[in-house]
């Protein structure tokens, strides 16, 4: 069962991607990926955003309790690039979640040049291959979930406002949203996906 958090809705879809990538390919990509500390050191574009978000990426007691309640072993295969504003405003917070998991979670980051096929297998609702694309792998290395580009609440707002507002204003307001949210929506959605994959519960809405 593959859980996909839709770009433009809060629902979680259980339908696997029609051209899903095989577990062997995903395993090779994961091994090629960079641990977050290495990625952060080597990042050049949006360096301040990456660094500040990681520094501010603490978890609330409630979120920390959910992370500590996770069981099994899970890997996050992330397709991201340093210049992507959505990546810089989500992945540092996921790194903090991974660090707090006491080894239950691991994460590697792959450049789109390597992960293009994964992006194309998990396009956004409006048909784009986007960064970040986050693939959830279970202990057997199988894909059991996917999260694409940005939190669902922000995605819905973006989709509604895009026809009305200039692109520069839209980008500015998106930055304001991320600064206010401080990664909490991203963490909640990823935690929900992992919890559902671990429990085998029917798909439901993002937390």
LUMVO-785646 format. One record per residue: residue number from 1; z, x, y of N, C-alpha, C in turn. Coordinates in nm, 2 decimals. Atoms other than C-alpha are relative to their C-alpha. Layout:
! residues N
[site NUM [Z X Y] [Z X Y] [Z X Y]] ...
! end
This chain:
! residues 207
[site 1 [0.00 0.08 -0.12] [0.00 0.00 0.00] [0.00 0.09 0.12]] [site 2 [0.01 -0.07 -0.12] [-0.10 0.14 0.33] [0.04 -0.09 0.12]] [site 3 [-0.04 0.08 -0.11] [0.08 0.02 0.64] [-0.06 0.06 0.13]] [site 4 [0.06 -0.05 -0.12] [-0.11 0.04 0.96] [0.05 -0.08 0.12]] [site 5 [-0.04 0.06 -0.12] [0.04 -0.03 1.30] [-0.12 -0.01 0.09]] [site 6 [0.12 0.02 -0.07] [-0.24 -0.19 1.49] [0.01 0.04 0.15]] [site 7 [0.00 -0.05 -0.14] [-0.33 -0.05 1.83] [0.03 -0.11 0.10]] [site 8 [-0.01 0.11 -0.10] [-0.35 -0.39 2.00] [0.08 -0.12 -0.04]] [site 9 [-0.09 0.11 0.04] [-0.09 -0.60 1.82] [0.12 0.06 -0.06]] [site 10 [-0.12 -0.04 0.05] [0.26 -0.58 1.70] [0.01 -0.01 -0.15]] [site 11 [-0.01 0.02 0.14] [0.18 -0.67 1.34] [-0.03 0.13 -0.08]] [site 12 [0.03 -0.11 0.09] [0.17 -0.43 1.05] [-0.09 -0.05 -0.11]] [site 13 [0.10 0.04 0.10] [-0.14 -0.46 0.83] [0.02 0.08 -0.12]] [site 14 [-0.02 -0.07 0.13] [-0.11 -0.38 0.46] [-0.14 0.04 -0.05]] [site 15 [0.13 -0.03 0.05] [-0.49 -0.34 0.42] [-0.03 0.14 0.01]] [site 16 [0.04 -0.14 -0.02] [-0.59 0.02 0.34] [-0.14 0.01 0.07]] [site 17 [0.13 -0.03 -0.06] [-0.87 0.17 0.54] [-0.11 0.00 -0.10]] [site 18 [0.11 0.01 0.09] [-1.21 0.10 0.39] [-0.05 0.14 -0.05]] [site 19 [0.04 -0.14 0.04] [-1.29 0.48 0.39] [0.12 0.09 0.00]] [site 20 [-0.12 -0.08 0.00] [-0.94 0.61 0.33] [-0.03 0.14 -0.06]] [site 21 [0.02 -0.13 0.04] [-0.91 0.98 0.28] [0.08 0.03 -0.13]] [site 22 [-0.07 -0.02 0.13] [-0.81 1.11 -0.07] [0.12 0.09 0.02]] [site 23 [-0.13 -0.07 -0.01] [-0.46 1.26 -0.13] [-0.02 0.15 0.00]] [site 24 [0.02 -0.14 0.01] [-0.60 1.60 -0.22] [-0.04 0.06 0.14]] [site 25 [0.05 -0.04 -0.13] [-0.78 1.62 0.12] [0.11 0.00 0.10]] [site 26 [-0.11 0.02 -0.09] [-0.47 1.50 0.30] [0.10 0.12 -0.02]] [site 27 [-0.09 -0.11 0.03] [-0.26 1.76 0.12] [-0.04 0.13 0.06]] [site 28 [0.06 -0.12 -0.05] [-0.49 2.04 0.22] [0.01 0.01 0.15]] [site 29 [-0.02 0.00 -0.14] [-0.49 1.93 0.58] [0.14 0.02 0.05]] [site 30 [-0.14 -0.02 -0.04] [-0.12 1.91 0.59] [0.04 0.14 -0.01]] [site 31 [-0.04 -0.14 0.02] [-0.08 2.26 0.46] [-0.07 0.09 0.11]] [site 32 [0.06 -0.07 -0.11] [-0.32 2.38 0.73] [0.06 -0.02 0.14]] [site 33 [-0.06 0.04 -0.13] [-0.12 2.21 1.00] [0.11 0.09 0.05]] [site 34 [-0.10 -0.08 -0.06] [0.12 2.37 1.24] [0.14 -0.08 0.01]] [site 35 [-0.13 0.06 -0.03] [0.50 2.29 1.25] [0.01 -0.02 0.15]] [site 36 [-0.01 0.03 -0.14] [0.59 2.15 1.58] [0.04 0.11 0.09]] [site 37 [-0.04 -0.12 -0.09] [0.77 2.46 1.72] [-0.11 0.09 0.02]] [site 38 [0.12 -0.09 -0.03] [0.46 2.67 1.67] [-0.10 -0.07 0.09]] [site 39 [0.09 0.07 -0.08] [0.24 2.40 1.82] [0.05 0.00 0.15]] [site 40 [-0.05 0.00 -0.13] [0.47 2.38 2.12] [-0.01 0.13 0.07]] [site 41 [0.01 -0.13 -0.06] [0.47 2.75 2.18] [-0.15 0.03 0.04]] [site 42 [0.14 -0.03 -0.02] [0.09 2.76 2.16] [-0.07 -0.10 0.10]] [site 43 [0.06 0.10 -0.09] [0.02 2.45 2.37] [-0.02 0.06 0.14]] [site 44 [0.03 -0.05 -0.13] [-0.15 2.53 2.70] [-0.02 -0.12 0.10]] [site 45 [0.02 0.12 -0.08] [-0.26 2.19 2.84] [0.13 -0.09 0.00]] [site 46 [-0.12 0.08 -0.01] [0.02 1.96 2.96] [0.13 0.06 -0.05]] [site 47 [-0.11 -0.07 0.05] [0.27 2.22 2.88] [0.13 -0.05 0.05]] [site 48 [-0.13 0.05 -0.05] [0.54 2.08 3.11] [0.04 -0.13 -0.07]] [site 49 [-0.03 0.13 0.06] [0.51 1.73 2.96] [0.05 0.02 -0.14]] [site 50 [-0.04 -0.03 0.14] [0.53 1.86 2.60] [0.14 0.06 0.00]] [site 51 [-0.13 -0.07 0.00] [0.83 2.08 2.69] [0.11 -0.09 0.04]] [site 52 [-0.10 0.09 -0.06] [1.02 1.83 2.90] [0.03 -0.12 -0.10]] [site 53 [-0.02 0.11 0.09] [0.97 1.54 2.65] [0.08 0.05 -0.13]] [site 54 [-0.07 -0.05 0.12] [1.09 1.76 2.36] [0.15 0.03 0.04]] [site 55 [-0.13 -0.03 -0.05] [1.39 1.87 2.57] [0.09 -0.13 0.02]] [site 56 [-0.07 0.12 -0.03] [1.48 1.51 2.66] [0.00 -0.10 -0.12]] [site 57 [0.03 0.09 0.11] [1.40 1.37 2.31] [0.12 -0.03 -0.09]] [site 58 [-0.11 0.03 0.08] [1.75 1.29 2.19] [0.00 -0.15 -0.05]] [site 59 [0.00 0.13 0.06] [1.81 0.99 1.96] [0.13 -0.08 0.03]] [site 60 [-0.12 0.08 -0.02] [2.05 0.70 2.03] [0.08 -0.01 -0.13]] [site 61 [-0.08 0.01 0.12] [2.34 0.65 1.79] [-0.06 -0.10 -0.10]] [site 62 [0.06 0.10 0.09] [2.16 0.34 1.65] [-0.12 0.06 -0.07]] [site 63 [0.12 -0.06 0.06] [1.84 0.53 1.59] [0.03 0.11 -0.09]] [site 64 [-0.05 -0.11 0.09] [2.02 0.83 1.44] [0.05 -0.06 -0.13]] [site 65 [-0.05 0.06 0.13] [2.19 0.60 1.19] [-0.12 -0.05 -0.08]] [site 66 [0.12 0.04 0.08] [1.85 0.46 1.09] [-0.07 0.12 -0.07]] [site 67 [0.06 -0.12 0.06] [1.71 0.81 1.04] [0.08 0.05 -0.11]] [site 68 [-0.08 -0.06 0.11] [2.01 0.92 0.83] [0.00 -0.10 -0.12]] [site 69 [0.00 0.09 0.11] [1.97 0.61 0.62] [-0.13 0.01 -0.08]] [site 70 [0.12 -0.02 0.08] [1.62 0.71 0.51] [0.02 0.08 -0.13]] [site 71 [-0.01 -0.07 0.13] [1.58 0.82 0.15] [-0.14 0.04 -0.04]] [site 72 [0.13 -0.06 0.05] [1.31 1.01 -0.04] [-0.04 0.12 0.09]] [site 73 [0.06 -0.10 -0.08] [1.08 1.26 0.12] [-0.13 -0.05 0.05]] [site 74 [0.11 0.05 -0.07] [0.82 1.18 0.37] [-0.06 0.11 0.09]] [site 75 [0.07 -0.09 -0.09] [0.56 1.38 0.56] [-0.09 -0.07 0.10]] [site 76 [0.08 0.06 -0.11] [0.39 1.30 0.89] [-0.11 0.10 0.03]] [site 77 [0.12 -0.08 -0.03] [0.04 1.44 0.92] [-0.06 -0.05 0.13]] [site 78 [0.03 0.04 -0.14] [-0.04 1.43 1.29] [-0.13 0.07 0.04]] [site 79 [0.12 -0.05 -0.06] [-0.39 1.47 1.44] [0.02 -0.01 0.15]] [site 80 [-0.03 0.00 -0.15] [-0.33 1.57 1.80] [-0.05 0.12 0.06]] [site 81 [0.05 -0.11 -0.08] [-0.44 1.80 2.08] [0.09 0.01 0.12]] [site 82 [-0.10 -0.01 -0.11] [-0.23 1.94 2.36] [-0.04 -0.07 0.13]] [site 83 [0.05 0.06 -0.13] [-0.45 1.80 2.64] [0.01 -0.16 0.00]] [site 84 [-0.01 0.14 0.02] [-0.40 1.44 2.51] [0.13 -0.05 0.06]] [site 85 [-0.12 0.05 -0.06] [-0.15 1.25 2.73] [0.08 -0.09 -0.09]] [site 86 [-0.07 0.09 0.09] [-0.06 1.00 2.46] [0.07 0.09 -0.11]] [site 87 [-0.06 -0.09 0.09] [0.01 1.29 2.22] [0.12 0.06 0.06]] [site 88 [-0.11 -0.07 -0.07] [0.23 1.47 2.47] [0.12 -0.09 0.03]] [site 89 [-0.11 0.10 -0.03] [0.43 1.15 2.53] [0.05 -0.07 -0.12]] [site 90 [-0.05 0.06 0.12] [0.49 1.06 2.17] [0.04 0.10 -0.11]] [site 91 [-0.03 -0.09 0.11] [0.48 1.36 1.93] [0.13 0.08 0.02]] [site 92 [-0.13 -0.07 -0.01] [0.77 1.56 2.09] [0.12 -0.09 -0.04]] [site 93 [-0.11 0.08 0.04] [1.00 1.26 2.03] [0.00 -0.02 -0.16]] [site 94 [0.00 0.00 0.14] [0.88 1.24 1.67] [0.05 0.13 -0.06]] [site 95 [-0.05 -0.12 0.05] [0.96 1.60 1.63] [0.16 0.00 0.00]] [site 96 [-0.14 0.02 -0.01] [1.32 1.52 1.74] [0.05 -0.09 -0.12]] [site 97 [-0.03 0.09 0.11] [1.33 1.24 1.48] [0.00 0.08 -0.13]] [site 98 [0.01 -0.08 0.12] [1.21 1.48 1.21] [0.12 0.10 -0.01]] [site 99 [-0.11 -0.09 0.01] [1.47 1.74 1.30] [0.13 -0.06 -0.03]] [site 100 [-0.13 0.07 0.02] [1.75 1.48 1.28] [0.01 -0.05 -0.14]] [site 101 [0.00 0.07 0.13] [1.65 1.37 0.93] [0.05 0.08 -0.12]] [site 102 [-0.06 -0.09 0.11] [1.81 1.66 0.73] [-0.09 0.02 -0.11]] [site 103 [0.10 -0.04 0.10] [1.49 1.74 0.55] [-0.07 -0.12 -0.07]] [site 104 [0.07 0.12 0.05] [1.39 1.38 0.46] [-0.14 -0.01 0.06]] [site 105 [0.14 0.01 -0.07] [1.10 1.40 0.71] [-0.04 0.14 0.03]] [site 106 [0.06 -0.12 -0.04] [0.86 1.68 0.77] [-0.12 -0.04 0.08]] [site 107 [0.12 0.03 -0.09] [0.57 1.70 1.02] [-0.08 0.13 0.02]] [site 108 [0.10 -0.10 -0.04] [0.26 1.91 1.07] [-0.11 -0.05 0.09]] [site 109 [0.10 0.05 -0.10] [0.00 1.89 1.35] [-0.13 0.07 -0.03]] [site 110 [0.14 -0.05 0.03] [-0.37 1.93 1.29] [-0.09 -0.03 0.12]] [site 111 [0.10 0.02 -0.11] [-0.64 1.97 1.56] [-0.10 -0.10 -0.04]] [site 112 [0.10 0.09 0.04] [-0.90 1.70 1.57] [-0.13 0.06 -0.06]] [site 113 [0.12 -0.07 0.07] [-1.17 1.96 1.47] [0.02 0.00 -0.15]] [site 114 [-0.03 0.00 0.15] [-1.00 1.97 1.13] [0.02 -0.15 -0.05]] [site 115 [-0.04 0.13 0.05] [-0.88 1.61 1.12] [-0.09 -0.12 0.04]] [site 116 [0.09 0.11 -0.05] [-1.18 1.42 1.25] [-0.03 -0.11 -0.10]] [site 117 [0.02 0.10 0.10] [-1.24 1.25 0.92] [0.11 -0.10 -0.02]] [site 118 [-0.12 0.09 0.00] [-0.89 1.11 0.92] [0.00 -0.09 0.12]] [site 119 [0.01 0.09 -0.12] [-0.93 0.98 1.27] [-0.10 -0.11 -0.02]] [site 120 [0.11 0.10 0.01] [-1.26 0.81 1.19] [0.03 -0.10 -0.11]] [site 121 [-0.04 0.10 0.10] [-1.10 0.65 0.88] [0.11 -0.10 0.05]] [site 122 [-0.11 0.08 -0.06] [-0.83 0.50 1.11] [-0.03 -0.02 0.14]] [site 123 [0.04 0.02 -0.14] [-1.01 0.40 1.42] [0.09 -0.11 0.07]] [site 124 [-0.07 0.10 -0.07] [-0.84 0.20 1.69] [-0.07 -0.14 -0.01]] [site 125 [0.06 0.14 0.01] [-0.90 -0.18 1.71] [-0.13 -0.02 0.08]] [site 126 [0.13 0.01 -0.07] [-1.17 -0.12 1.97] [-0.10 0.11 -0.04]] [site 127 [0.10 -0.08 0.07] [-1.35 0.13 1.74] [0.00 0.15 0.03]] [site 128 [0.00 -0.14 -0.04] [-1.24 0.47 1.87] [0.08 0.08 -0.10]] [site 129 [-0.08 -0.10 0.07] [-1.12 0.78 1.68] [0.09 0.06 0.11]] [site 130 [-0.09 -0.03 -0.11] [-0.81 0.86 1.88] [0.11 0.10 -0.04]] [site 131 [-0.12 -0.08 0.02] [-0.53 1.11 1.92] [0.12 -0.06 0.08]] [site 132 [-0.03 -0.05 0.14] [-0.26 1.10 1.81] [-0.03 -0.10 -0.11]] [site 133 [0.00 0.08 0.12] [-0.33 0.97 1.47] [0.11 0.05 -0.10]] [site 134 [-0.11 -0.04 0.08] [-0.02 0.98 1.25] [-0.01 -0.06 -0.14]] [site 135 [0.01 0.05 0.14] [-0.05 0.95 0.87] [0.13 0.03 -0.07]] [site 136 [-0.13 -0.01 0.08] [0.26 0.88 0.66] [-0.04 0.03 -0.14]] [site 137 [0.02 -0.04 0.14] [0.25 1.06 0.32] [0.13 -0.02 -0.07]] [site 138 [-0.12 0.01 0.08] [0.50 0.98 0.05] [0.02 0.13 -0.08]] [site 139 [-0.04 -0.12 0.07] [0.66 1.23 -0.19] [-0.11 0.05 -0.09]] [site 140 [0.11 -0.03 0.09] [0.35 1.22 -0.41] [-0.12 0.05 0.08]] [site 141 [0.11 -0.04 -0.09] [0.13 1.31 -0.11] [-0.10 -0.11 0.03]] [site 142 [0.09 0.11 -0.02] [-0.03 0.96 -0.10] [0.02 -0.06 0.14]] [site 143 [-0.01 0.07 -0.13] [-0.11 0.79 0.23] [0.06 -0.14 -0.02]] [site 144 [-0.07 0.13 0.01] [0.13 0.49 0.27] [0.01 -0.06 0.14]] [site 145 [-0.02 0.06 -0.13] [0.11 0.43 0.65] [-0.08 0.08 0.10]] [site 146 [0.08 -0.07 -0.11] [-0.08 0.51 0.97] [0.04 -0.06 0.13]] [site 147 [-0.03 0.04 -0.14] [0.01 0.49 1.34] [-0.10 0.07 0.09]] [site 148 [0.11 -0.06 -0.07] [-0.26 0.54 1.60] [0.03 -0.02 0.16]] [site 149 [0.02 -0.02 -0.15] [-0.26 0.65 1.97] [0.12 -0.03 0.08]] [site 150 [-0.11 0.03 -0.10] [0.03 0.47 2.15] [0.08 -0.12 -0.05]] [site 151 [-0.08 0.12 0.05] [0.32 0.22 2.10] [-0.07 -0.13 0.03]] [site 152 [0.07 0.12 -0.01] [0.20 -0.13 2.05] [0.02 -0.08 0.13]] [site 153 [-0.03 0.07 -0.12] [0.37 -0.27 2.36] [-0.09 0.06 0.12]] [site 154 [0.08 -0.07 -0.10] [0.19 -0.01 2.58] [-0.15 -0.03 -0.02]] [site 155 [0.14 0.02 0.03] [-0.14 -0.07 2.40] [-0.04 -0.14 0.04]] [site 156 [0.03 0.14 -0.05] [-0.12 -0.45 2.47] [-0.01 0.00 0.15]] [site 157 [0.00 -0.01 -0.14] [-0.04 -0.38 2.83] [-0.13 0.06 0.05]] [site 158 [0.12 -0.07 -0.04] [-0.33 -0.13 2.86] [-0.12 -0.09 -0.02]] [site 159 [0.11 0.08 0.03] [-0.57 -0.37 2.70] [-0.02 -0.12 0.10]] [site 160 [0.00 0.12 -0.09] [-0.47 -0.66 2.93] [-0.04 0.05 0.15]] [site 161 [0.02 -0.04 -0.13] [-0.48 -0.45 3.25] [-0.13 0.08 0.03]] [site 162 [0.11 -0.08 -0.02] [-0.78 -0.24 3.19] [-0.12 -0.06 0.08]] [site 163 [0.11 0.06 -0.08] [-1.03 -0.49 3.33] [0.03 -0.03 0.15]] [site 164 [-0.05 0.04 -0.13] [-0.82 -0.55 3.64] [0.03 0.12 0.10]] [site 165 [-0.06 -0.11 -0.08] [-0.71 -0.20 3.76] [-0.09 0.12 -0.02]] [site 166 [0.08 -0.12 0.01] [-0.89 0.12 3.84] [0.06 0.10 -0.11]] [site 167 [-0.05 -0.09 0.11] [-0.87 0.39 3.57] [0.11 0.09 0.05]] [site 168 [-0.10 -0.09 -0.05] [-0.67 0.63 3.79] [0.13 -0.07 0.01]] [site 169 [-0.13 0.07 -0.01] [-0.41 0.36 3.86] [0.05 -0.04 -0.13]] [site 170 [-0.04 0.03 0.13] [-0.40 0.26 3.50] [0.07 0.12 -0.07]] [site 171 [-0.06 -0.12 0.06] [-0.33 0.62 3.39] [0.13 0.03 0.07]] [site 172 [-0.13 -0.02 -0.07] [-0.06 0.65 3.66] [0.11 -0.09 -0.05]] [site 173 [-0.10 0.10 0.05] [0.11 0.33 3.54] [0.04 0.03 -0.15]] [site 174 [-0.03 -0.04 0.14] [0.08 0.45 3.18] [0.11 0.11 0.00]] [site 175 [-0.10 -0.11 -0.01] [0.27 0.77 3.27] [0.13 -0.05 0.04]] [site 176 [-0.13 0.06 -0.04] [0.54 0.56 3.44] [0.06 -0.07 -0.12]] [site 177 [-0.06 0.07 0.12] [0.58 0.35 3.12] [0.06 0.10 -0.10]] [site 178 [-0.05 -0.10 0.09] [0.61 0.66 2.91] [0.13 0.06 0.05]] [site 179 [-0.12 -0.07 -0.05] [0.87 0.82 3.14] [0.12 -0.10 -0.01]] [site 180 [-0.11 0.10 0.02] [1.08 0.50 3.13] [0.04 -0.02 -0.14]] [site 181 [-0.03 0.03 0.14] [1.05 0.45 2.76] [0.07 0.12 -0.07]] [site 182 [-0.06 -0.12 0.06] [1.14 0.81 2.67] [-0.02 0.01 -0.15]] [site 183 [0.03 -0.02 0.14] [0.98 0.79 2.33] [0.06 -0.10 -0.10]] [site 184 [-0.07 0.09 0.09] [1.20 0.51 2.20] [-0.09 -0.10 -0.08]] [site 185 [0.09 0.09 0.07] [0.92 0.27 2.12] [-0.08 0.07 -0.12]] [site 186 [0.07 -0.07 0.11] [0.73 0.53 1.92] [0.09 0.03 -0.12]] [site 187 [-0.09 -0.03 0.11] [1.03 0.63 1.72] [0.03 -0.13 -0.08]] [site 188 [-0.03 0.13 0.07] [1.12 0.26 1.64] [-0.12 -0.04 -0.09]] [site 189 [0.11 0.04 0.08] [0.77 0.19 1.52] [-0.02 0.09 -0.12]] [site 190 [0.01 -0.09 0.12] [0.75 0.50 1.30] [0.11 -0.02 -0.10]] [site 191 [-0.11 0.03 0.09] [1.09 0.43 1.16] [-0.02 -0.13 -0.08]] [site 192 [0.03 0.13 0.06] [0.99 0.07 1.08] [-0.10 0.02 -0.11]] [site 193 [0.10 -0.03 0.10] [0.68 0.20 0.90] [0.06 0.07 -0.12]] [site 194 [-0.06 -0.08 0.10] [0.88 0.45 0.70] [0.09 -0.08 -0.09]] [site 195 [-0.09 0.09 0.07] [1.15 0.20 0.61] [-0.07 -0.10 -0.09]] [site 196 [0.08 0.09 0.08] [0.89 -0.05 0.49] [-0.07 0.06 -0.12]] [site 197 [0.07 -0.08 0.11] [0.70 0.21 0.29] [0.11 0.03 -0.11]] [site 198 [-0.10 -0.03 0.09] [1.03 0.31 0.13] [0.06 -0.11 -0.08]] [site 199 [-0.07 0.11 0.07] [1.16 -0.03 0.04] [-0.10 -0.09 -0.07]] [site 200 [0.10 0.09 0.06] [0.83 -0.20 -0.06] [0.01 -0.14 0.05]] [site 201 [-0.01 0.13 -0.06] [0.91 -0.49 0.16] [-0.14 -0.05 0.05]] [site 202 [0.12 0.05 -0.06] [0.62 -0.72 0.27] [-0.01 0.05 0.15]] [site 203 [0.02 -0.04 -0.14] [0.47 -0.61 0.60] [0.05 -0.10 0.10]] [site 204 [-0.05 0.09 -0.10] [0.62 -0.75 0.91] [-0.03 0.06 0.14]] [site 205 [0.03 -0.05 -0.14] [0.62 -0.69 1.29] [0.07 0.13 0.02]] [site 206 [-0.06 -0.12 -0.04] [0.70 -0.36 1.45] [0.14 -0.03 0.06]] [site 207 [-0.13 0.02 -0.06] [1.07 -0.32 1.55] [-0.01 0.01 0.15]] 
! end
